[in-house]
């Protein structure tokens, strides 16, 4: 498997931020562009109230199970602390 050539076999964990209210949403998908577009066009039940959204963070995995586990972690208290620390420069520029 060539991860560069087989990019469509990747699974993504992402964090988006609402430009409307500043809230964050964490999710996972195998097509990040398509999913991000769904969020911004109101086609996602959980995020349609926060449109428009901006992508603030993502990771890629070769395995869907790994991606789901990582998503679950990033939604936990420890995961949220990790994201705050990981994105502290971004947060200082925007907040």
C-alpha positions in Angstrom: 0.0 0.0 0.0 1.3 3.4 -0.9 -0.3 6.0 1.4 0.3 8.9 -1.0 -1.2 7.1 -4.0 -4.0 5.4 -2.0 -5.1 8.5 -0.2 -8.7 7.5 -0.7 -8.1 4.6 1.7 -7.4 7.0 4.6 -9.7 7.8 7.5 -9.7 11.3 8.9 -10.4 12.7 12.4 -11.1 16.4 12.2 -12.1 19.3 14.3 -14.1 22.2 12.9 -15.0 25.5 14.5 -18.2 27.4 14.0 -17.5 30.9 12.7 -21.0 31.8 14.0 -20.6 30.9 17.7 -17.0 29.5 18.1 -18.1 26.0 19.1 -16.0 23.0 18.1 -17.2 19.8 16.5 -15.0 16.6 16.3 -15.8 13.9 13.8 -14.3 11.3 11.5 -14.8 10.4 7.9 -13.1 8.7 4.9 -13.7 11.8 2.7 -12.7 14.9 4.5 -13.6 17.4 1.7 -17.0 15.9 1.2 -17.8 15.8 4.9 -16.6 19.4 5.4 -18.8 20.5 2.6 -21.8 18.7 4.2 -21.1 20.6 7.5 -21.0 24.0 5.7 -24.2 23.3 3.6 -26.3 22.3 6.6 -26.6 18.7 5.6 -25.3 17.5 9.0 -27.9 17.4 11.8 -25.4 18.1 14.6 -23.7 21.1 12.9 -26.3 22.8 10.8 -27.0 25.5 13.4 -23.3 26.6 13.5 -22.6 27.2 9.8 -20.3 28.4 8.5 -17.5 26.2 9.8 -13.7 26.3 9.4 -11.4 23.3 9.6 -8.9 23.8 12.5 -7.3 20.4 12.9 -7.2 16.9 11.3 -5.3 13.7 11.5 -5.2 10.7 9.1 -5.2 7.0 9.8 -4.9 3.9 7.6 -7.4 2.0 9.7 -11.0 3.0 10.3 -11.0 1.4 13.8 -8.0 3.5 14.8 -9.7 6.6 13.5 -12.8 5.9 15.5 -10.8 5.3 18.6 -8.9 8.5 18.1 -12.1 10.4 17.6 -13.5 9.0 20.8 -10.3 10.1 22.6 -10.4 13.6 21.2 -14.0 14.0 22.4 -13.0 13.0 26.0 -11.8 15.4 28.7 -8.2 14.4 28.2 -8.6 14.6 24.4 -10.0 18.2 24.7 -7.0 19.1 26.8 -4.7 17.6 24.2 -6.4 19.7 21.5 -6.2 22.9 23.5 -2.5 22.3 24.1 -1.8 21.2 20.5 -3.7 24.3 19.1 -2.6 26.9 21.6 -0.9 29.1 19.0 -4.0 29.0 16.8 -6.2 29.7 19.8 -4.1 32.7 20.9 -4.4 34.1 17.4 -8.1 33.7 17.1 -9.2 34.3 20.7 
